[in-house]
Amino acid sequence: MSSAVSHVLDKAVAGERLTPQEGLQLLQSHDLVAIGQAADAVTRHLHPEPYRTYNIDRNINYSNVCAAVCDFCAFYRPLKHDEAYVLPTEVILQKIQETVDLGGDQILMQGGLHPTLPFEWYEDLLRTIKSHFPQVNVHGFSPPEIHHFVKIAKQPLPVVLERLKEAGLGSLPGGGGEILVDRVRSMITRGKVLTDDWLNVHREWHKLGGKSSATMMFGHVETLEERIEHLGRIRELQDETGGFTAFICWTFQPPTHAPWFDNRRDGVDMSTMPEAGAFEYLKTQAVARLYLDNVPNIQSSWVTQGDKIGGLALLFGANDMGSLMIEENVVAQAGTVYHLTLETIRRLIRDAGYIPRQRNVYYEYLDEPEPAAQAFEVASSHRTALPVLA
């Protein structure tokens, strides 16, 4: 490990804020173990409790119709496509009931930028959901969707968000973040919100007292400098509002199952780009933990990495396994399909040496911990199953 990187890691573990140049040094480094050790130390300082968390929710993609064209997306369909759909309300309610029956307290509801659905359709859907399931949090509508609603409602962003909140919206996901650099966004997508407007959706939601998550999809056309710029924009907004509860990053999944649209954009064929591997994923997540000193939680992305790397992520800066994800459609359309059972998620947490706890969107525990003695024995017996990084 170089003395420069060692100095940066020592600085982060001491609680000092990293500069963009220092963050870039870490991304350029190949010393995965040292970066992981530092990220794990910071995580244990932020979360000294013996628990690591997960939640139970379901991704409900109410429609795959989208007016935007994202070169990496195998999920969307044009309005008149044979596979285009809008889920009937009764189907959405059935999916929520199934989620509740499995112990879930939340749905993640996202779709495309539908060109013809009126804004009132979304308000009516939220009201119907809340009338049937008042206990369920609707974690819904990514910033690109919200920005689209502003256009179709012909009302200012704060008014649109107030109306959604009044109708029953509980929290905002960080979808559509990709890389928060306009060069990248303009290169891989058309007709979709750019960086400042993506951030401003969260800013205005936070002003209303709302909470949201932040994301990053990396490993495509962005540079390492642009990954750090993305993290910096998240950190700046969090300094301003404090409204982000968590950060989630994942690797770009080449859309191998979308032959009906042209992947080529500015000389880049997104469908043939090599995937960023586990090494790059773990390093980037660990750097995010070190750089985002004001974001309290980091989620593992087992849905793109699988169970082994998803579990190992708990030793590289993550303190949360994310969702059981009863249903997932977007990543699956790209050809990456990982499914974990609830017991597998809980086992992965134990394998990392922690006690599993179910939480809600605010990271409040929803269950009672396992009996202390039993949990300690289980955690201790598994702690040596993975390499000790700190």
DRENFILUM-993189 format. One record per residue (C-alpha): residue number from 1; residue in one letter; x, y, z. Coordinates in steps of 0.02 Angstrom, whole numbers, plus 50000, padded with zeros to 5 digits. Layout:
<rs>
{nr: NUM, rest: A, X: X, Y: Y, Z: Z}
...
</rs>
This chain:
<rs>
{nr: 1, rest: M, X: 50000, Y: 50000, Z: 50000}
{nr: 2, rest: S, X: 50071, Y: 50170, Z: 49951}
{nr: 3, rest: S, X: 50102, Y: 50299, Z: 50086}
{nr: 4, rest: A, X: 49983, Y: 50420, Z: 49997}
{nr: 5, rest: V, X: 49839, Y: 50296, Z: 50002}
{nr: 6, rest: S, X: 49883, Y: 50249, Z: 50180}
{nr: 7, rest: H, X: 49871, Y: 50432, Z: 50230}
{nr: 8, rest: V, X: 49701, Y: 50449, Z: 50145}
{nr: 9, rest: L, X: 49632, Y: 50295, Z: 50231}
{nr: 10, rest: D, X: 49697, Y: 50351, Z: 50400}
{nr: 11, rest: K, X: 49615, Y: 50519, Z: 50372}
{nr: 12, rest: A, X: 49446, Y: 50440, Z: 50330}
{nr: 13, rest: V, X: 49451, Y: 50321, Z: 50478}
{nr: 14, rest: A, X: 49490, Y: 50470, Z: 50591}
{nr: 15, rest: G, X: 49328, Y: 50550, Z: 50533}
{nr: 16, rest: E, X: 49403, Y: 50684, Z: 50422}
{nr: 17, rest: R, X: 49320, Y: 50729, Z: 50258}
{nr: 18, rest: L, X: 49407, Y: 50670, Z: 50100}
{nr: 19, rest: T, X: 49441, Y: 50786, Z: 49955}
{nr: 20, rest: P, X: 49394, Y: 50740, Z: 49776}
{nr: 21, rest: Q, X: 49577, Y: 50707, Z: 49737}
{nr: 22, rest: E, X: 49592, Y: 50591, Z: 49886}
{nr: 23, rest: G, X: 49434, Y: 50498, Z: 49835}
{nr: 24, rest: L, X: 49505, Y: 50478, Z: 49661}
{nr: 25, rest: Q, X: 49668, Y: 50410, Z: 49733}
{nr: 26, rest: L, X: 49569, Y: 50273, Z: 49819}
{nr: 27, rest: L, X: 49472, Y: 50226, Z: 49661}
{nr: 28, rest: Q, X: 49637, Y: 50219, Z: 49566}
{nr: 29, rest: S, X: 49715, Y: 50106, Z: 49698}
{nr: 30, rest: H, X: 49712, Y: 49917, Z: 49683}
{nr: 31, rest: D, X: 49734, Y: 49886, Z: 49870}
{nr: 32, rest: L, X: 49559, Y: 49817, Z: 49896}
{nr: 33, rest: V, X: 49596, Y: 49742, Z: 50067}
{nr: 34, rest: A, X: 49661, Y: 49904, Z: 50141}
{nr: 35, rest: I, X: 49516, Y: 50005, Z: 50071}
{nr: 36, rest: G, X: 49395, Y: 49874, Z: 50134}
{nr: 37, rest: Q, X: 49473, Y: 49876, Z: 50307}
{nr: 38, rest: A, X: 49454, Y: 50064, Z: 50317}
{nr: 39, rest: A, X: 49274, Y: 50060, Z: 50257}
{nr: 40, rest: D, X: 49233, Y: 49924, Z: 50382}
{nr: 41, rest: A, X: 49312, Y: 50026, Z: 50522}
{nr: 42, rest: V, X: 49207, Y: 50179, Z: 50476}
{nr: 43, rest: T, X: 49050, Y: 50072, Z: 50465}
{nr: 44, rest: R, X: 49080, Y: 49997, Z: 50637}
{nr: 45, rest: H, X: 49107, Y: 50171, Z: 50707}
{nr: 46, rest: L, X: 48943, Y: 50232, Z: 50632}
{nr: 47, rest: H, X: 48851, Y: 50072, Z: 50678}
{nr: 48, rest: P, X: 48930, Y: 49996, Z: 50833}
{nr: 49, rest: E, X: 48773, Y: 49895, Z: 50867}
{nr: 50, rest: P, X: 48785, Y: 49707, Z: 50838}
{nr: 51, rest: Y, X: 48647, Y: 49714, Z: 50707}
{nr: 52, rest: R, X: 48645, Y: 49725, Z: 50519}
{nr: 53, rest: T, X: 48479, Y: 49756, Z: 50434}
{nr: 54, rest: Y, X: 48365, Y: 49713, Z: 50289}
{nr: 55, rest: N, X: 48188, Y: 49756, Z: 50239}
{nr: 56, rest: I, X: 48046, Y: 49663, Z: 50157}
{nr: 57, rest: D, X: 47967, Y: 49751, Z: 50011}
{nr: 58, rest: R, X: 47916, Y: 49724, Z: 49832}
{nr: 59, rest: N, X: 47962, Y: 49815, Z: 49673}
{nr: 60, rest: I, X: 47801, Y: 49857, Z: 49582}
{nr: 61, rest: N, X: 47834, Y: 49925, Z: 49409}
{nr: 62, rest: Y, X: 47664, Y: 49997, Z: 49368}
{nr: 63, rest: S, X: 47710, Y: 50025, Z: 49185}
{nr: 64, rest: N, X: 47855, Y: 49992, Z: 49068}
{nr: 65, rest: V, X: 47803, Y: 50128, Z: 48945}
{nr: 66, rest: C, X: 47933, Y: 50265, Z: 48937}
{nr: 67, rest: A, X: 47959, Y: 50419, Z: 48830}
{nr: 68, rest: A, X: 48144, Y: 50424, Z: 48873}
{nr: 69, rest: V, X: 48272, Y: 50313, Z: 48788}
{nr: 70, rest: C, X: 48408, Y: 50246, Z: 48901}
{nr: 71, rest: D, X: 48538, Y: 50144, Z: 48808}
{nr: 72, rest: F, X: 48568, Y: 50033, Z: 48960}
{nr: 73, rest: C, X: 48385, Y: 49993, Z: 48995}
{nr: 74, rest: A, X: 48309, Y: 49829, Z: 48937}
{nr: 75, rest: F, X: 48148, Y: 49859, Z: 49033}
{nr: 76, rest: Y, X: 48063, Y: 50004, Z: 48945}
{nr: 77, rest: R, X: 47949, Y: 49992, Z: 48794}
{nr: 78, rest: P, X: 47883, Y: 50127, Z: 48678}
{nr: 79, rest: L, X: 47699, Y: 50173, Z: 48695}
{nr: 80, rest: K, X: 47636, Y: 50068, Z: 48549}
{nr: 81, rest: H, X: 47749, Y: 49918, Z: 48577}
{nr: 82, rest: D, X: 47665, Y: 49747, Z: 48591}
{nr: 83, rest: E, X: 47744, Y: 49719, Z: 48763}
{nr: 84, rest: A, X: 47695, Y: 49889, Z: 48834}
{nr: 85, rest: Y, X: 47583, Y: 49883, Z: 48988}
{nr: 86, rest: V, X: 47502, Y: 49981, Z: 49128}
{nr: 87, rest: L, X: 47455, Y: 49874, Z: 49278}
{nr: 88, rest: P, X: 47271, Y: 49883, Z: 49328}
{nr: 89, rest: T, X: 47245, Y: 49951, Z: 49504}
{nr: 90, rest: E, X: 47172, Y: 49786, Z: 49563}
{nr: 91, rest: V, X: 47332, Y: 49695, Z: 49512}
{nr: 92, rest: I, X: 47438, Y: 49821, Z: 49607}
{nr: 93, rest: L, X: 47329, Y: 49798, Z: 49762}
{nr: 94, rest: Q, X: 47347, Y: 49608, Z: 49747}
{nr: 95, rest: K, X: 47535, Y: 49625, Z: 49739}
{nr: 96, rest: I, X: 47535, Y: 49734, Z: 49895}
{nr: 97, rest: Q, X: 47426, Y: 49609, Z: 49988}
{nr: 98, rest: E, X: 47548, Y: 49470, Z: 49946}
{nr: 99, rest: T, X: 47689, Y: 49580, Z: 50012}
{nr: 100, rest: V, X: 47597, Y: 49613, Z: 50175}
{nr: 101, rest: D, X: 47560, Y: 49428, Z: 50194}
{nr: 102, rest: L, X: 47749, Y: 49396, Z: 50186}
{nr: 103, rest: G, X: 47785, Y: 49522, Z: 50323}
{nr: 104, rest: G, X: 47824, Y: 49671, Z: 50212}
{nr: 105, rest: D, X: 47788, Y: 49850, Z: 50261}
{nr: 106, rest: Q, X: 47838, Y: 49939, Z: 50100}
{nr: 107, rest: I, X: 47825, Y: 49939, Z: 49912}
{nr: 108, rest: L, X: 47950, Y: 50015, Z: 49793}
{nr: 109, rest: M, X: 47841, Y: 50083, Z: 49653}
{nr: 110, rest: Q, X: 47923, Y: 50145, Z: 49494}
{nr: 111, rest: G, X: 47886, Y: 50146, Z: 49309}
{nr: 112, rest: G, X: 47932, Y: 50233, Z: 49149}
{nr: 113, rest: L, X: 47896, Y: 50410, Z: 49094}
{nr: 114, rest: H, X: 47724, Y: 50371, Z: 49025}
{nr: 115, rest: P, X: 47678, Y: 50502, Z: 48894}
{nr: 116, rest: T, X: 47487, Y: 50493, Z: 48909}
{nr: 117, rest: L, X: 47442, Y: 50451, Z: 49090}
{nr: 118, rest: P, X: 47379, Y: 50609, Z: 49176}
{nr: 119, rest: F, X: 47453, Y: 50664, Z: 49342}
{nr: 120, rest: E, X: 47287, Y: 50630, Z: 49428}
{nr: 121, rest: W, X: 47309, Y: 50445, Z: 49386}
{nr: 122, rest: Y, X: 47458, Y: 50437, Z: 49503}
{nr: 123, rest: E, X: 47368, Y: 50533, Z: 49640}
{nr: 124, rest: D, X: 47217, Y: 50419, Z: 49628}
{nr: 125, rest: L, X: 47329, Y: 50265, Z: 49635}
{nr: 126, rest: L, X: 47415, Y: 50327, Z: 49793}
{nr: 127, rest: R, X: 47250, Y: 50366, Z: 49878}
{nr: 128, rest: T, X: 47182, Y: 50195, Z: 49835}
{nr: 129, rest: I, X: 47337, Y: 50108, Z: 49903}
{nr: 130, rest: K, X: 47333, Y: 50206, Z: 50065}
{nr: 131, rest: S, X: 47147, Y: 50174, Z: 50090}
{nr: 132, rest: H, X: 47175, Y: 49987, Z: 50076}
{nr: 133, rest: F, X: 47346, Y: 49977, Z: 50159}
{nr: 134, rest: P, X: 47373, Y: 50125, Z: 50276}
{nr: 135, rest: Q, X: 47517, Y: 50034, Z: 50361}
{nr: 136, rest: V, X: 47619, Y: 50013, Z: 50201}
{nr: 137, rest: N, X: 47749, Y: 50142, Z: 50152}
{nr: 138, rest: V, X: 47748, Y: 50189, Z: 49969}
{nr: 139, rest: H, X: 47931, Y: 50216, Z: 49923}
{nr: 140, rest: G, X: 47891, Y: 50281, Z: 49752}
{nr: 141, rest: F, X: 47928, Y: 50376, Z: 49594}
{nr: 142, rest: S, X: 48109, Y: 50410, Z: 49549}
{nr: 143, rest: P, X: 48168, Y: 50589, Z: 49516}
{nr: 144, rest: P, X: 48151, Y: 50566, Z: 49326}
{nr: 145, rest: E, X: 47969, Y: 50517, Z: 49354}
{nr: 146, rest: I, X: 47938, Y: 50664, Z: 49470}
{nr: 147, rest: H, X: 48018, Y: 50782, Z: 49344}
{nr: 148, rest: H, X: 47904, Y: 50707, Z: 49212}
{nr: 149, rest: F, X: 47753, Y: 50737, Z: 49325}
{nr: 150, rest: V, X: 47799, Y: 50921, Z: 49334}
{nr: 151, rest: K, X: 47783, Y: 50930, Z: 49145}
{nr: 152, rest: I, X: 47618, Y: 50838, Z: 49130}
{nr: 153, rest: A, X: 47539, Y: 50925, Z: 49280}
{nr: 154, rest: K, X: 47603, Y: 51095, Z: 49222}
{nr: 155, rest: Q, X: 47635, Y: 51142, Z: 49402}
{nr: 156, rest: P, X: 47793, Y: 51187, Z: 49499}
{nr: 157, rest: L, X: 47896, Y: 51047, Z: 49575}
{nr: 158, rest: P, X: 47854, Y: 51091, Z: 49758}
{nr: 159, rest: V, X: 47668, Y: 51086, Z: 49718}
{nr: 160, rest: V, X: 47683, Y: 50918, Z: 49630}
{nr: 161, rest: L, X: 47777, Y: 50845, Z: 49778}
{nr: 162, rest: E, X: 47651, Y: 50916, Z: 49902}
{nr: 163, rest: R, X: 47509, Y: 50839, Z: 49805}
{nr: 164, rest: L, X: 47596, Y: 50670, Z: 49799}
{nr: 165, rest: K, X: 47632, Y: 50677, Z: 49985}
{nr: 166, rest: E, X: 47452, Y: 50721, Z: 50024}
{nr: 167, rest: A, X: 47394, Y: 50576, Z: 49916}
{nr: 168, rest: G, X: 47501, Y: 50453, Z: 50013}
{nr: 169, rest: L, X: 47680, Y: 50454, Z: 49949}
{nr: 170, rest: G, X: 47794, Y: 50408, Z: 50094}
{nr: 171, rest: S, X: 47974, Y: 50419, Z: 50030}
{nr: 172, rest: L, X: 48073, Y: 50440, Z: 49871}
{nr: 173, rest: P, X: 48192, Y: 50311, Z: 49793}
{nr: 174, rest: G, X: 48353, Y: 50365, Z: 49712}
{nr: 175, rest: G, X: 48319, Y: 50282, Z: 49545}
{nr: 176, rest: G, X: 48377, Y: 50360, Z: 49384}
{nr: 177, rest: G, X: 48535, Y: 50427, Z: 49463}
{nr: 178, rest: E, X: 48656, Y: 50329, Z: 49352}
{nr: 179, rest: I, X: 48804, Y: 50451, Z: 49356}
{nr: 180, rest: L, X: 48765, Y: 50629, Z: 49409}
{nr: 181, rest: V, X: 48872, Y: 50710, Z: 49276}
{nr: 182, rest: D, X: 48786, Y: 50785, Z: 49124}
{nr: 183, rest: R, X: 48919, Y: 50724, Z: 49002}
{nr: 184, rest: V, X: 48879, Y: 50546, Z: 49050}
{nr: 185, rest: R, X: 48692, Y: 50569, Z: 49061}
{nr: 186, rest: S, X: 48684, Y: 50650, Z: 48889}
{nr: 187, rest: M, X: 48787, Y: 50509, Z: 48817}
{nr: 188, rest: I, X: 48682, Y: 50362, Z: 48880}
{nr: 189, rest: T, X: 48506, Y: 50432, Z: 48884}
{nr: 190, rest: R, X: 48388, Y: 50546, Z: 48789}
{nr: 191, rest: G, X: 48234, Y: 50633, Z: 48858}
{nr: 192, rest: K, X: 48281, Y: 50606, Z: 49040}
{nr: 193, rest: V, X: 48317, Y: 50725, Z: 49183}
{nr: 194, rest: L, X: 48493, Y: 50795, Z: 49197}
{nr: 195, rest: T, X: 48597, Y: 50812, Z: 49355}
{nr: 196, rest: D, X: 48537, Y: 50974, Z: 49434}
{nr: 197, rest: D, X: 48354, Y: 50932, Z: 49412}
{nr: 198, rest: W, X: 48380, Y: 50756, Z: 49481}
{nr: 199, rest: L, X: 48458, Y: 50831, Z: 49636}
{nr: 200, rest: N, X: 48326, Y: 50966, Z: 49650}
{nr: 201, rest: V, X: 48186, Y: 50838, Z: 49659}
{nr: 202, rest: H, X: 48268, Y: 50769, Z: 49816}
{nr: 203, rest: R, X: 48304, Y: 50943, Z: 49882}
{nr: 204, rest: E, X: 48122, Y: 50996, Z: 49871}
{nr: 205, rest: W, X: 48062, Y: 50832, Z: 49944}
{nr: 206, rest: H, X: 48181, Y: 50853, Z: 50091}
{nr: 207, rest: K, X: 48114, Y: 51029, Z: 50118}
{nr: 208, rest: L, X: 47943, Y: 50950, Z: 50144}
{nr: 209, rest: G, X: 48018, Y: 50841, Z: 50281}
{nr: 210, rest: G, X: 48031, Y: 50689, Z: 50169}
{nr: 211, rest: K, X: 48168, Y: 50558, Z: 50163}
{nr: 212, rest: S, X: 48246, Y: 50476, Z: 50012}
{nr: 213, rest: S, X: 48389, Y: 50366, Z: 49954}
{nr: 214, rest: A, X: 48532, Y: 50401, Z: 49834}
{nr: 215, rest: T, X: 48604, Y: 50283, Z: 49705}
{nr: 216, rest: M, X: 48742, Y: 50262, Z: 49578}
{nr: 217, rest: M, X: 48753, Y: 50144, Z: 49429}
{nr: 218, rest: F, X: 48935, Y: 50134, Z: 49375}
{nr: 219, rest: G, X: 49050, Y: 50036, Z: 49261}
{nr: 220, rest: H, X: 48995, Y: 50099, Z: 49090}
{nr: 221, rest: V, X: 49053, Y: 50259, Z: 49003}
{nr: 222, rest: E, X: 49099, Y: 50362, Z: 49157}
{nr: 223, rest: T, X: 49276, Y: 50400, Z: 49214}
{nr: 224, rest: L, X: 49339, Y: 50374, Z: 49390}
{nr: 225, rest: E, X: 49341, Y: 50562, Z: 49410}
{nr: 226, rest: E, X: 49156, Y: 50564, Z: 49366}
{nr: 227, rest: R, X: 49117, Y: 50432, Z: 49497}
{nr: 228, rest: I, X: 49194, Y: 50546, Z: 49627}
{nr: 229, rest: E, X: 49098, Y: 50696, Z: 49557}
{nr: 230, rest: H, X: 48938, Y: 50595, Z: 49577}
{nr: 231, rest: L, X: 48979, Y: 50556, Z: 49758}
{nr: 232, rest: G, X: 49023, Y: 50738, Z: 49786}
{nr: 233, rest: R, X: 48854, Y: 50798, Z: 49723}
{nr: 234, rest: I, X: 48766, Y: 50678, Z: 49842}
{nr: 235, rest: R, X: 48875, Y: 50735, Z: 49987}
{nr: 236, rest: E, X: 48843, Y: 50919, Z: 49950}
{nr: 237, rest: L, X: 48655, Y: 50898, Z: 49948}
{nr: 238, rest: Q, X: 48661, Y: 50795, Z: 50107}
{nr: 239, rest: D, X: 48758, Y: 50936, Z: 50191}
{nr: 240, rest: E, X: 48618, Y: 51052, Z: 50139}
{nr: 241, rest: T, X: 48464, Y: 50948, Z: 50182}
{nr: 242, rest: G, X: 48511, Y: 50790, Z: 50280}
{nr: 243, rest: G, X: 48370, Y: 50699, Z: 50192}
{nr: 244, rest: F, X: 48460, Y: 50547, Z: 50121}
{nr: 245, rest: T, X: 48442, Y: 50393, Z: 50229}
{nr: 246, rest: A, X: 48552, Y: 50278, Z: 50124}
{nr: 247, rest: F, X: 48664, Y: 50259, Z: 49973}
{nr: 248, rest: I, X: 48661, Y: 50109, Z: 49855}
{nr: 249, rest: C, X: 48780, Y: 50078, Z: 49711}
{nr: 250, rest: W, X: 48780, Y: 49940, Z: 49583}
{nr: 251, rest: T, X: 48870, Y: 49891, Z: 49424}
{nr: 252, rest: F, X: 48802, Y: 49920, Z: 49251}
{nr: 253, rest: Q, X: 48717, Y: 49765, Z: 49182}
{nr: 254, rest: P, X: 48734, Y: 49751, Z: 48991}
{nr: 255, rest: P, X: 48559, Y: 49737, Z: 48915}
{nr: 256, rest: T, X: 48581, Y: 49573, Z: 48825}
{nr: 257, rest: H, X: 48394, Y: 49541, Z: 48814}
{nr: 258, rest: A, X: 48337, Y: 49697, Z: 48724}
{nr: 259, rest: P, X: 48369, Y: 49664, Z: 48539}
{nr: 260, rest: W, X: 48221, Y: 49770, Z: 48485}
{nr: 261, rest: F, X: 48309, Y: 49937, Z: 48513}
{nr: 262, rest: D, X: 48476, Y: 50006, Z: 48454}
{nr: 263, rest: N, X: 48605, Y: 50007, Z: 48594}
{nr: 264, rest: R, X: 48731, Y: 50110, Z: 48496}
{nr: 265, rest: R, X: 48751, Y: 50289, Z: 48553}
{nr: 266, rest: D, X: 48896, Y: 50406, Z: 48513}
{nr: 267, rest: G, X: 48999, Y: 50259, Z: 48453}
{nr: 268, rest: V, X: 48969, Y: 50155, Z: 48610}
{nr: 269, rest: D, X: 48872, Y: 49992, Z: 48604}
{nr: 270, rest: M, X: 48806, Y: 49972, Z: 48782}
{nr: 271, rest: S, X: 48756, Y: 49792, Z: 48752}
{nr: 272, rest: T, X: 48935, Y: 49734, Z: 48721}
{nr: 273, rest: M, X: 49024, Y: 49828, Z: 48860}
{nr: 274, rest: P, X: 49114, Y: 49716, Z: 48986}
{nr: 275, rest: E, X: 49038, Y: 49708, Z: 49159}
{nr: 276, rest: A, X: 49128, Y: 49783, Z: 49307}
{nr: 277, rest: G, X: 49172, Y: 49636, Z: 49418}
{nr: 278, rest: A, X: 49162, Y: 49602, Z: 49603}
{nr: 279, rest: F, X: 49331, Y: 49684, Z: 49636}
{nr: 280, rest: E, X: 49274, Y: 49849, Z: 49563}
{nr: 281, rest: Y, X: 49105, Y: 49838, Z: 49648}
{nr: 282, rest: L, X: 49177, Y: 49808, Z: 49821}
{nr: 283, rest: K, X: 49309, Y: 49943, Z: 49799}
{nr: 284, rest: T, X: 49183, Y: 50073, Z: 49738}
{nr: 285, rest: Q, X: 49062, Y: 50035, Z: 49878}
{nr: 286, rest: A, X: 49202, Y: 50047, Z: 50007}
{nr: 287, rest: V, X: 49260, Y: 50214, Z: 49936}
{nr: 288, rest: A, X: 49080, Y: 50276, Z: 49941}
{nr: 289, rest: R, X: 49073, Y: 50233, Z: 50126}
{nr: 290, rest: L, X: 49233, Y: 50330, Z: 50157}
{nr: 291, rest: Y, X: 49182, Y: 50479, Z: 50050}
{nr: 292, rest: L, X: 48999, Y: 50497, Z: 50101}
{nr: 293, rest: D, X: 49036, Y: 50542, Z: 50282}
{nr: 294, rest: N, X: 48863, Y: 50617, Z: 50306}
{nr: 295, rest: V, X: 48755, Y: 50476, Z: 50236}
{nr: 296, rest: P, X: 48713, Y: 50356, Z: 50378}
{nr: 297, rest: N, X: 48681, Y: 50193, Z: 50286}
{nr: 298, rest: I, X: 48756, Y: 50096, Z: 50140}
{nr: 299, rest: Q, X: 48658, Y: 49954, Z: 50060}
{nr: 300, rest: S, X: 48733, Y: 49800, Z: 49982}
{nr: 301, rest: S, X: 48680, Y: 49765, Z: 49803}
{nr: 302, rest: W, X: 48658, Y: 49577, Z: 49807}
{nr: 303, rest: V, X: 48529, Y: 49590, Z: 49667}
{nr: 304, rest: T, X: 48669, Y: 49628, Z: 49543}
{nr: 305, rest: Q, X: 48813, Y: 49540, Z: 49633}
{nr: 306, rest: G, X: 48735, Y: 49380, Z: 49699}
{nr: 307, rest: D, X: 48737, Y: 49311, Z: 49875}
{nr: 308, rest: K, X: 48923, Y: 49285, Z: 49902}
{nr: 309, rest: I, X: 48980, Y: 49459, Z: 49852}
{nr: 310, rest: G, X: 48820, Y: 49535, Z: 49920}
{nr: 311, rest: G, X: 48860, Y: 49461, Z: 50090}
{nr: 312, rest: L, X: 49043, Y: 49507, Z: 50080}
{nr: 313, rest: A, X: 48989, Y: 49686, Z: 50050}
{nr: 314, rest: L, X: 48946, Y: 49693, Z: 50236}
{nr: 315, rest: L, X: 49134, Y: 49693, Z: 50266}
{nr: 316, rest: F, X: 49164, Y: 49828, Z: 50135}
{nr: 317, rest: G, X: 49062, Y: 49971, Z: 50203}
{nr: 318, rest: A, X: 48882, Y: 49910, Z: 50195}
{nr: 319, rest: N, X: 48777, Y: 49897, Z: 50352}
{nr: 320, rest: D, X: 48617, Y: 49844, Z: 50266}
{nr: 321, rest: M, X: 48572, Y: 49702, Z: 50147}
{nr: 322, rest: G, X: 48436, Y: 49802, Z: 50062}
{nr: 323, rest: S, X: 48272, Y: 49720, Z: 50019}
{nr: 324, rest: L, X: 48212, Y: 49542, Z: 50011}
{nr: 325, rest: M, X: 48141, Y: 49605, Z: 49845}
{nr: 326, rest: I, X: 47993, Y: 49490, Z: 49824}
{nr: 327, rest: E, X: 47981, Y: 49550, Z: 49644}
{nr: 328, rest: E, X: 48110, Y: 49633, Z: 49532}
{nr: 329, rest: N, X: 48089, Y: 49670, Z: 49347}
{nr: 330, rest: V, X: 48211, Y: 49802, Z: 49286}
{nr: 331, rest: V, X: 48378, Y: 49718, Z: 49321}
{nr: 332, rest: A, X: 48303, Y: 49550, Z: 49275}
{nr: 333, rest: Q, X: 48261, Y: 49617, Z: 49101}
{nr: 334, rest: A, X: 48445, Y: 49653, Z: 49075}
{nr: 335, rest: G, X: 48482, Y: 49468, Z: 49102}
{nr: 336, rest: T, X: 48545, Y: 49474, Z: 49282}
{nr: 337, rest: V, X: 48431, Y: 49374, Z: 49396}
{nr: 338, rest: Y, X: 48476, Y: 49338, Z: 49577}
{nr: 339, rest: H, X: 48344, Y: 49285, Z: 49702}
{nr: 340, rest: L, X: 48378, Y: 49265, Z: 49887}
{nr: 341, rest: T, X: 48262, Y: 49196, Z: 50018}
{nr: 342, rest: L, X: 48235, Y: 49284, Z: 50182}
{nr: 343, rest: E, X: 48332, Y: 49149, Z: 50273}
{nr: 344, rest: T, X: 48477, Y: 49168, Z: 50153}
{nr: 345, rest: I, X: 48485, Y: 49355, Z: 50186}
{nr: 346, rest: R, X: 48481, Y: 49325, Z: 50373}
{nr: 347, rest: R, X: 48616, Y: 49191, Z: 50356}
{nr: 348, rest: L, X: 48728, Y: 49308, Z: 50258}
{nr: 349, rest: I, X: 48714, Y: 49435, Z: 50397}
{nr: 350, rest: R, X: 48759, Y: 49303, Z: 50526}
{nr: 351, rest: D, X: 48904, Y: 49244, Z: 50418}
{nr: 352, rest: A, X: 48975, Y: 49420, Z: 50427}
{nr: 353, rest: G, X: 48967, Y: 49412, Z: 50616}
{nr: 354, rest: Y, X: 48809, Y: 49511, Z: 50650}
{nr: 355, rest: I, X: 48631, Y: 49486, Z: 50709}
{nr: 356, rest: P, X: 48498, Y: 49510, Z: 50574}
{nr: 357, rest: R, X: 48358, Y: 49636, Z: 50604}
{nr: 358, rest: Q, X: 48213, Y: 49689, Z: 50494}
{nr: 359, rest: R, X: 48196, Y: 49877, Z: 50473}
{nr: 360, rest: N, X: 48085, Y: 50005, Z: 50387}
{nr: 361, rest: V, X: 48131, Y: 50146, Z: 50267}
{nr: 362, rest: Y, X: 48186, Y: 50253, Z: 50414}
{nr: 363, rest: Y, X: 48302, Y: 50115, Z: 50477}
{nr: 364, rest: E, X: 48194, Y: 50084, Z: 50629}
{nr: 365, rest: Y, X: 48189, Y: 49903, Z: 50688}
{nr: 366, rest: L, X: 48026, Y: 49811, Z: 50656}
{nr: 367, rest: D, X: 48065, Y: 49650, Z: 50749}
{nr: 368, rest: E, X: 48133, Y: 49591, Z: 50913}
{nr: 369, rest: P, X: 48316, Y: 49535, Z: 50912}
{nr: 370, rest: E, X: 48358, Y: 49353, Z: 50925}
{nr: 371, rest: P, X: 48392, Y: 49296, Z: 51103}
{nr: 372, rest: A, X: 48557, Y: 49377, Z: 51151}
{nr: 373, rest: A, X: 48651, Y: 49220, Z: 51200}
{nr: 374, rest: Q, X: 48594, Y: 49122, Z: 51049}
{nr: 375, rest: A, X: 48631, Y: 49267, Z: 50931}
{nr: 376, rest: F, X: 48804, Y: 49290, Z: 51006}
{nr: 377, rest: E, X: 48845, Y: 49106, Z: 50985}
{nr: 378, rest: V, X: 48783, Y: 49106, Z: 50806}
{nr: 379, rest: A, X: 48879, Y: 49264, Z: 50763}
{nr: 380, rest: S, X: 49038, Y: 49202, Z: 50846}
{nr: 381, rest: S, X: 49031, Y: 49032, Z: 50761}
{nr: 382, rest: H, X: 49019, Y: 49114, Z: 50589}
{nr: 383, rest: R, X: 49137, Y: 49260, Z: 50611}
{nr: 384, rest: T, X: 49288, Y: 49162, Z: 50552}
{nr: 385, rest: A, X: 49197, Y: 49100, Z: 50397}
{nr: 386, rest: L, X: 49247, Y: 49257, Z: 50303}
{nr: 387, rest: P, X: 49415, Y: 49346, Z: 50300}
{nr: 388, rest: V, X: 49439, Y: 49469, Z: 50441}
{nr: 389, rest: L, X: 49471, Y: 49638, Z: 50361}
{nr: 390, rest: A, X: 49486, Y: 49743, Z: 50518}
</rs>
